[in-house]
Amino acid sequence: MAEIIEIPVELAKFQLPRAVQERLQFLLDRQDTGEELTQTERLEAEGLVELAEFLSLLKLRSQCVIKHTET
């Protein structure tokens, strides 16, 4: 039996704070130019990418719930 998890509608508006987005972009830009990141920076970038992807999924699911409840 599938378990239902409630997702707050407010998540549709949630996003990474600007400073976190800028830090991630800075690290990714450095990597794109061929500059090698330190192990700490690489782990930080990986963690931020995972967090951004997770938040994107939550946002999409929240938007689906909103559309579903409006119909």
N, C-alpha and C positions, 0 to 999 in steps of 0.2 A: 504494500500500500504506500502510495506517495505521501510524503510529509509536506504540508503546506507551511511555507515560511512567509510571514507578513513583512513587507518592505514598506517603510514609510514613504509616502508620496514626496516628501521634501527632498528625497535623494535625487530626484530628477533635476534639481537646481544645484546640487552639490558639485564642487570641483576642487581641485588642488589649489591651495593658496598660491597667489602669484609668485611669491618668493621661491616656493618649492618648484613651481613650473619653470621659473627662470634658472634655477640651479640645475635641474634636469637637462634643460636645453643647453646650458653652458657645457655640461659634461658630454652630452651627445655631440655637440658641435666640435669640441676638442677631439673627440674620438674620430669623427668624420674627416677631420683634416689630417689624420694619420698620427696625431700625437698620442703617445701611449699613456693611458691612465694608470695611476698607482693602484695597487690591489684594493686599498680602502676606497678610492674613488670609483673603481669598477663595481665593487659591492654596493656602494651607495647608489650608483646609477641603476644597477639591476633591481635593487629594492624599490627605487622610485618608479621604475617602469612597471614593476609588478603592482605597485599600489595604484598607479594611474590606470592600468588595465582593469584591476578589480573595481575601482570606482566607476569606470566606464560601463562595466557589466551591470553594476548595481543601478546606474543611471538608466540604462536601456531597459532593464527589468521594471524599474519604477515607471518609465514612460509607457511600457506595455500594459501595466496595471491600470494606469490612468486611462488609456485608450479603451481598455476592456470594460472599465466601470462606467465610461461615458456612453457606451452603446447599449 
